[in-house]
Amino acid sequence: MTFTTRLVCLILLLTPALLRPAFAEVEIRAEIVDVDQGGEVRLSLPADAVVTVGDRVRIEGEVPGVGWLAIRTAWKISYVSAEVVWAAPDGKVSGMPQVGYRATVYATAPQVQTSEPLKPTPAPPSEPKIHTGAHECDLLAAHEYDDEAVAPGVSYTDLNAQAVIRACTDAIVNWPDTPRFHTQVARGYHKAGEMQKAYEAAKAGADRGSAQAMAFLAIFYKTGAYVSKDPVQSLRWFEKAGENGNIAAMVFAGSMYNIGEGAPPNPSRAAYWFGEATNRGNGEAMAKLAMLHDAGRGVQRDPGLAAGLLLQSLKLGNDAGRRILFENARTLSPATRRSIQMMLKSSGYYTGAIDGKFGPGTRRALEALARS
C-alpha cells in the first residue's frame, strides 16, 4: 500500500470522529423536590437546562455545624420529560437523600445558547401581593403559638379542615405572597390527612419566610409524617425557625440539643436556645434553663438564677416549672432549694426555716405564688 493510499484510509477512519461534536460536561445546579422509597429522586432544574438519561448526578446534604457533604453514591438521570426529571442511584445507596438536598447534574448534552447573549429589558418589580389584615383564613386557622399570626389562635382539635382549606386556598389565589396563608392551609391539609399537600404548603410558607412554616417542616421530619423521620433535618428546621423568631421552635431546638437528638448532646447550645426563648417570656424555656444552671451543664452553676427562673416559670402558670417544684423538687440541688425558700420568704409568701426541705410550708408558699 502506497503512502497516499494509507493517508486516504486514515482520513476516512478519522472523519466520523472529526465531524462528531465534542461537548464537555456542564455542571447544572438542581434541588431535590421528591424522594421515593428506593432512593430515586425528582429534580428541580433551571428552566433552560438540558439533561439526558445517563447524565451523572452528585447529591449533597447539609450537616449542621459541618456544612454541605456529598453522598458517596452517584446517581444517574433515569427519566426526562417536559415536566419532570428523575435520577436513580447508580449502585447501593450509602446515604438516603432528602427533599431540600441540592444536586449537581453533569450534563453531556449541549446547552441551548444564542450567538449573542440576550439582554432583555428588565421588567419593573411587581409589588408583592401581601394581605395585612385578618382574613377568614386567619380566623379559621391561625396557630396558637405563631408570633406572626394576626388573629387569635385556633387549636388543632378545633380546626375545621375543609373550611380552612377553602378559605386559605382562596386567600392564596388573591394574595400568593402572604407567607402565613401557606402555613395555615398546611394545618388544614394536615388535619384532613393530606400529608403531601400539607408538606408542600409548609415548604411554600417557609420559602416565603414564615418561621411557623419552618417549625412545621421540623415537625414533619421529627415525626416522620410524609417524609422519612430525620432528626438532623428536624433540628435544622427548628433552628432556622428559631433564627426567624419562632419561640416554640427555640424550645424544641434547645430540648433536642439537651438530649442529643439530631446532634450530639450539647448543653451549651441547649442553654443558648432556652435563653433566647426565656428572653421572650417563655415559661417552659425558663424551667429548662433553670435545670441547666442548677446542675452547671453548659452554663455556670448558679442556684440563685435557677431558683428565680423556676419561680418565674411557676408564676407564668407553666406546667414544666410546676412539675419541677411540686413533683421533682428532690432533683434540685440543696442550694437551689434554699434559694427558692429565701426568695419566697423575701416576697412574704414563706415564714419557715431556710433548710432546703420542701415541706407543707414551702408548698403552701409556692401555691400562693402560683395564684398571685
C-alpha positions in Angstrom: 0.0 0.0 0.0 1.4 3.3 -1.0 1.8 6.3 1.4 -1.0 8.1 -0.4 -3.4 5.2 -0.1 -2.6 4.8 3.7 -3.2 8.6 4.2 -6.7 8.4 2.4 -7.6 5.4 4.6 -6.6 7.2 7.8 -8.6 10.3 6.8 -11.7 8.1 6.2 -11.3 6.4 9.6 -10.9 9.7 11.4 -13.6 11.7 9.6 -16.6 10.5 11.7 -14.7 11.4 14.9 -13.8 14.8 13.4 -17.3 15.5 12.4 -18.9 14.3 15.7 -19.3 17.4 18.1 -17.4 17.1 21.4 -19.2 18.6 24.4 -17.6 18.9 27.7 -19.8 18.2 30.8 -21.7 21.2 32.0 -22.5 21.5 35.7 -26.1 22.3 36.4 -27.4 23.1 39.8 -30.6 21.4 41.0 -32.6 20.8 44.1 -34.3 17.6 45.2 -38.1 18.0 45.4 -39.2 14.4 45.9 -37.7 11.1 47.0 -39.2 7.6 46.6 -38.5 4.7 48.9 -35.9 3.2 46.6 -33.8 6.3 46.6 -34.9 7.7 43.2 -35.1 11.5 43.3 -37.1 14.1 41.4 -35.0 17.1 40.5 -36.0 20.8 40.1 -33.7 22.2 37.3 -33.4 25.7 35.8 -35.9 26.2 33.0 -33.3 26.3 30.2 -31.3 23.2 31.4 -30.9 20.3 29.0 -30.1 16.9 30.5 -30.3 13.4 29.1 -30.7 9.9 30.5 -27.4 8.6 31.9 -26.0 12.0 33.0 -24.2 11.8 36.3 -25.7 13.4 39.4 -24.0 14.3 42.7 -26.2 14.8 45.7 -25.2 16.9 48.8 -26.9 17.2 52.2 -26.2 19.9 54.8 -24.9 18.8 58.2 -25.4 21.4 60.9 -22.1 22.8 62.1 -20.2 21.0 59.3 -21.6 22.2 56.0 -22.6 20.5 52.8 -21.4 17.0 52.3 -21.7 14.8 49.2 -23.4 11.4 49.5 -20.8 8.8 48.3 -23.2 7.0 46.0 -23.6 8.5 42.5 -27.0 9.0 40.8 -27.8 9.0 37.1 -30.6 10.6 35.2 -33.2 7.9 34.7 -36.2 9.7 33.2 -36.6 13.0 31.4 -39.8 14.7 30.2 -41.1 18.2 29.7 -42.4 18.2 33.2 -40.2 16.1 35.4 -36.6 14.8 35.7 -35.8 11.7 37.8 -32.4 10.3 38.8 -31.8 6.8 40.2 -28.9 5.6 42.4 -26.1 4.0 40.4 -25.4 1.2 42.9 -26.1 0.6 46.6 -27.3 3.8 48.4 -24.8 4.9 51.0 -27.0 7.7 52.3 -30.7 8.4 51.6 -31.3 11.9 50.1 -34.0 14.2 51.5 -36.2 16.8 50.0 -34.2 20.1 50.0 -30.8 18.5 49.4 -29.0 20.0 46.5 -27.7 18.2 43.4 -25.2 18.8 40.6 -26.0 17.3 37.2 -23.0 16.8 34.9 -24.9 17.3 31.6 -23.4 15.9 28.4 -25.9 17.4 26.1 -25.1 20.8 24.5 -26.9 23.6 26.3 -29.1 26.0 24.3 -27.2 29.2 23.5 -27.7 32.1 21.2 -24.8 33.6 19.2 -25.2 36.7 21.3 -26.4 36.8 24.9 -29.9 38.1 25.1 -30.3 41.3 27.1 -34.0 41.7 27.7 -35.1 44.9 29.3 -35.8 44.0 32.9 -39.4 44.4 33.9 -40.1 46.7 36.8 -40.5 44.7 40.0 -44.1 44.0 40.9 -45.5 44.7 44.3 -45.7 41.6 46.4 -49.3 40.6 47.0 -49.5 40.6 50.8 -52.7 40.7 52.9 -52.1 42.7 56.0 -55.4 42.5 57.9 -57.2 39.5 59.3 -58.7 37.3 56.6 -61.1 34.4 57.0 -58.1 32.1 56.6 -56.6 33.7 59.7 -59.8 33.5 61.8 -60.1 29.7 61.0 -56.5 28.6 61.1 -54.1 30.9 62.9 -51.8 28.9 65.1 -51.9 29.4 68.9 -48.1 29.9 69.1 -47.5 31.7 65.8 -45.9 35.0 66.6 -46.7 36.2 63.1 -50.5 35.5 63.4 -52.9 38.4 63.0 -55.9 36.6 64.6 -56.5 34.6 67.8 -55.1 31.1 67.6 -57.2 28.0 66.9 -56.3 24.7 68.5 -55.6 21.8 66.2 -58.6 20.0 67.8 -60.9 22.8 66.8 -59.7 23.1 63.2 -62.4 22.6 60.6 -60.1 21.1 57.9 -62.3 21.6 54.8 -63.3 25.2 55.8 -59.6 26.0 56.4 -58.6 24.6 53.0 -61.3 26.5 51.2 -60.7 29.8 52.9 -56.9 29.6 52.7 -56.6 28.4 49.1 -58.9 31.3 48.1 -56.6 33.7 50.1 -53.5 32.3 48.3 -55.1 32.8 44.9 -55.6 36.5 45.7 -52.5 37.2 47.9 -50.0 34.5 46.9 -47.0 36.2 48.6 -48.6 36.2 52.1 -46.5 33.6 53.9 -49.0 32.8 56.7 -51.7 31.8 54.3 -49.5 28.9 53.0 -48.6 28.0 56.6 -52.3 28.0 57.7 -53.6 25.9 54.8 -50.9 23.4 55.7 -52.7 23.0 59.0 -55.9 22.3 57.2 -54.3 19.7 54.9 -52.6 18.1 57.9 -55.9 17.8 59.8 -57.5 16.3 56.6 -54.8 13.7 56.4 -53.4 15.1 53.1 -49.8 14.9 54.2 -48.2 15.6 50.8 -50.2 18.8 50.3 -49.5 19.8 53.9 -45.8 19.4 53.4 -45.8 21.3 50.1 -47.8 24.1 51.6 -45.5 24.3 54.6 -42.5 24.4 52.3 -44.1 27.2 50.3 -44.6 29.2 53.5 -41.1 28.5 54.7 -39.7 29.6 51.3 -41.6 32.9 51.8 -40.1 33.5 55.2 -42.7 32.1 57.6 -41.0 30.9 60.8 -44.1 29.0 61.8 -43.9 27.0 58.5 -40.2 26.3 59.1 -41.2 24.9 62.5 -44.0 22.8 60.8 -41.4 21.3 58.5 -39.3 20.4 61.5 -42.3 18.6 63.0 -42.7 16.6 59.7 -39.1 15.4 60.0 -39.4 14.8 63.7 -42.5 12.6 63.5 -41.9 11.0 60.1 -45.1 12.3 58.6 -45.0 12.1 54.8 -41.2 12.4 54.8 -38.8 9.9 56.4 -38.1 10.6 60.1 -34.9 12.6 60.2 -33.8 14.2 63.4 -30.9 16.0 61.7 -33.3 17.8 59.3 -35.8 18.4 62.1 -33.2 20.1 64.2 -32.0 22.1 61.2 -35.5 23.4 60.6 -36.2 24.1 64.2 -33.0 26.2 64.4 -34.0 28.0 61.2 -37.4 28.8 62.6 -35.8 29.9 65.9 -33.4 32.2 64.0 -36.5 33.8 62.4 -38.1 34.4 65.8 -40.4 31.4 66.4 -40.3 30.8 70.2 -41.7 27.3 70.3 -39.0 26.3 67.8 -36.4 27.7 70.1 -37.6 25.5 72.9 -37.7 22.4 70.6 -34.2 23.1 69.4 -32.9 23.5 72.9 -34.6 20.3 74.0 -33.1 18.3 71.1 -29.6 19.6 71.9 -30.2 18.9 75.6 -30.9 15.1 75.0 -28.7 14.7 71.9 -31.4 14.3 69.2 -30.3 15.3 65.7 -26.9 16.2 67.0 -24.6 15.0 69.8 -25.7 16.3 73.3 -24.7 20.0 73.6 -25.8 21.6 76.8 -24.2 25.0 75.8 -26.3 25.1 72.6 -29.3 24.0 74.5 -28.8 26.8 77.0 -28.5 29.3 74.1 -31.9 28.4 72.7 -33.6 28.2 76.1 -32.1 31.6 76.9 -33.4 33.0 73.6 -36.9 31.8 74.4 -36.6 32.9 78.1 -35.8 36.4 77.0 -39.1 36.3 75.1 -41.0 35.3 78.2 -41.5 31.6 77.6 -42.1 29.7 80.9 -41.1 26.3 79.7 -37.7 27.6 78.5 -37.3 29.2 81.9 -37.8 25.9 83.7 -35.4 24.1 81.3 -32.7 26.7 81.6 -33.1 26.7 85.4 -32.2 23.0 85.4 -29.0 23.7 83.4 -28.0 26.4 85.9 -28.8 24.2 88.8 -26.5 21.5 87.5 -23.9 23.7 85.9 -24.5 21.9 82.5 -23.4 24.1 79.6 -23.6 27.2 81.7 -22.2 28.5 85.0 -23.7 26.8 88.0 -26.0 29.5 89.7 -28.5 28.3 92.3 -29.9 31.8 92.7 -30.6 32.2 89.0 -32.0 28.7 88.8 -34.4 29.5 91.7 -35.5 32.7 90.1 -36.2 31.1 86.8 -38.3 28.3 88.3 -40.4 30.7 90.4 -41.0 33.0 87.4 -42.0 29.9 85.3 -44.4 28.9 88.1 -45.9 32.4 88.2 -46.5 32.3 84.5 -48.5 29.1 85.0 -46.1 26.9 83.1 -46.6 23.1 83.6 -42.9 22.4 83.3 -42.0 24.7 86.2 -44.9 23.4 88.3 -43.8 19.8 87.8 -40.2 20.5 88.9 -41.3 22.4 92.0 -44.1 20.2 93.2 -43.2 16.7 91.9 -39.5 16.7 91.3 -38.0 19.2 93.8 -35.7 16.5 95.1 -33.9 16.6 91.7 -32.8 20.2 92.5 -29.6 20.8 94.4 -30.0 21.8 98.1 -28.5 25.2 97.3 -31.2 25.9 94.7 -34.0 24.7 97.1 -32.7 27.0 99.8 -32.6 29.9 97.3 -36.2 29.2 96.4 -37.2 29.4 100.1 -35.2 32.6 100.6 -37.0 34.2 97.6 -40.4 33.1 98.8 -39.6 34.5 102.3 -38.4 37.8 101.0 -41.6 38.1 99.0 -43.7 37.4 102.1 -45.0 34.0 101.0 -42.9 31.9 103.4 -42.1 32.1 107.1 -40.4 28.8 107.8 -36.8 27.7 108.0 -34.3 28.0 105.1 -33.4 24.4 105.2 -34.0 23.2 101.6 -36.7 20.8 102.7 -39.9 21.3 100.7 -42.5 20.5 103.4 -46.1 21.7 103.7 -45.0 25.3 104.4 -42.9 25.6 101.3 -45.6 24.0 99.2 -48.2 26.4 100.5 -45.9 29.3 99.7 -45.4 28.0 96.1 -49.2 27.6 95.7 -49.7 31.2 96.9 -47.1 32.5 94.4 -48.8 30.5 91.6 -52.1 32.1 92.4 -50.8 35.6 92.5 
